[in-house]
Amino acid sequence: MADDKTLRGPQDASRISLGEDYEVQYWTDKFGISADELHAAVAAVGNSADAVERHLKKA
């Protein structure tokens, strides 16, 4: 089944997907950061939402 693009949250809330604009928007709003900061955090620690959140709290 294809992703429902009308949903505003991620399909899997434990993983950050940078491939869909609505998911990037969700995570940037949730963490209060820019898309560039989100991309950098995912590059640094992987796509685990928990790992990204811990990484951002250290910064």
Phi, psi and omega in degrees: 000136181285154176298141175272104184291350179279344177287140185264343179260171181286155176294318180235103187291353178271349182233143179260120177257120180269001184277347181239128182303319182293330177285320176300316179299318179301310185290323178293322176293316182298316183268350181067042182229172177275166177297322178297319178294321178296314179300317180295319180294318178294321177297326183284320189234359182097183188265010175290125181299321179295317180295319178295317180298315177299317179299317182290328179290333177289327186288000000 
